[in-house]
Amino acid sequence: GFFDLRDVTSVYAQVMQGGKGKEVVLSSLFSGLAFYLYNEASFLALQRLSPVTHSVANTLKRVVIIVASCIVFKTPMTLMGGVGSAVAVLGTLLYSLAKKQFKA
């Protein structure tokens, strides 16, 4: 598995031995704060958008994050990742066009 609770003491010992305890705590707090703010922003957006529009925007956000990560970390995108991103972008485009076409 990815993470086993039995590893906690070993990981903790390695972090403390490396003198990175303060960094880990600060990074964890920053990560938690960022996730909280993301959830707040998402909730506020959901109040102003339809659930479907919100879902489409969330999908597009994920594609942007994946592409940006590939660029920043110089990680090549796999064929499957490229196809998945293209499907998400195409779906977003088609939804936007359909919503504009059938707007009451």
Disulfide bonds with the S-S distance in Angstrom:
none
